[in-house]
Every structure is written in C-alpha cells, then in structure tokens.
Amino acid sequence: MAVSYHRAILVPLCMALLLPGCSTPDGDFPSLERRPFETETPVAEPVAPAAPTVLPASLADKVSTLTRRHEAASASFAKALPNVQRIAAGAAGRSAGSEAWVNAHLQLSRLDKMRFDSVAALGEFDGLIGDQIDGDSGYVALLVEAQEKIAGEVAAQKAEIERMSRLIGE
C-alpha cells in the first residue's frame, strides 16, 4: 500500500520537473514544423529492375553445351533401358550370384554409367548458378529453369535404376 502511495506521488512529481525542460527557449533544438519534403508529394518506392528474359551469349552457350551433353547421355540411357528392364525382370527372384543376377547387376551398372554426362551437367549448372548468385545476377532464375528439366530427367533415371535394383535384389 505504501509503495503505491509513493508511486502516485513520484510519477507526477517527476513529470512536473521534466516538463519545463521541454519548453526551454535556450539551446539549438530542431524545429518541430513540417520539413519541405514532408509536405511535397511522397517519394515513390524504387522500382526493381525487370528480371532479364534472355541469357547473355556466353551463358547461353554454356547452357546449350550442358543441355546437349545431357540429351546425348539421356538418349543413350533411353536406348539401353528396355533391354536392361528385360534382363532385370528375368533376374527377379534368382539367387544372388547366379548368372542372371550377376548379368542384371552388370547391365544396371552400365546403364547408370550412361547417366554420367547428365549428372555432370547438373553439377556444372550448380556451379553456373552459384557464380551468378555470388555476382548478384538476375540470370539465376533462367539458369534454374534450364537446370530443372535436366534434374527431373536425372531423378527419373535414378528412380528407374533403383526400382530395377530392388527387383533384382541386392
């Protein structure tokens, strides 16, 4: 009870002591009047530059090269896939170490090796994107768009190899 009584007296007393300091005409205080820029038309927010819609020639050439490498590797993969699927289906349920089992694993390894250029192209895309991010470039979105198609196909190839591997049995 005594604490609230002291508080009730101290707060108004402190306010009374501080208020005269606000009205002191002495000193170099800033004016509280509106400044010219506050009454003029407000400044519009800066407009971000439009994202580029085309890659510069040097980057476009790199993207084309990486895409062609992937397409060649993907074509080899697609050509070999039906035969490897047939061999894997024939090895399903066979005992580990049997001729069919060994041949199926050998074919899966060859098929996986055919993906090397596609996987390497993905890694190089990561490098290009990293360089553009470090340079604060607007080309990142375009590079990611080009990379996504390859990444999707590489993921599908990997999933098919994993499926056949499970079919054969490890």
Long-range contacts (C-beta under 8 A, 24 or more apart in sequence): 49-138, 51-138, 51-141, 52-138, 52-139, 52-142, 53-142, 54-142, 55-139, 55-142, 55-143, 56-139, 59-128, 59-132, 59-139, 59-143, 62-124, 62-128, 63-125, 63-128, 63-143, 63-146, 66-121, 66-124, 66-125, 66-146, 66-150, 67-121, 67-146, 67-150, 69-117, 69-118, 69-120, 69-121, 70-117, 70-118, 70-121, 70-122, 70-150, 70-153, 70-154, 72-117, 73-114, 73-115, 73-116, 73-117, 73-118, 73-121, 74-118, 74-153, 74-157, 76-114, 77-111, 77-114, 77-115, 77-118, 77-157, 80-110, 80-111, 80-114, 81-111, 81-160, 83-107, 84-108, 84-110, 84-111, 84-164, 85-164, 88-164, 88-167, 88-168, 89-167, 91-167, 91-168, 92-167, 92-168, 92-169, 93-169, 94-168, 96-169, 101-168, 101-169, 104-164, 104-168, 105-168, 108-161, 108-164, 108-165, 108-168, 111-161, 112-161, 115-154, 115-157, 115-158, 118-150, 118-153, 118-154, 118-157, 119-154, 121-150, 122-147, 122-150, 122-151, 122-154, 125-150
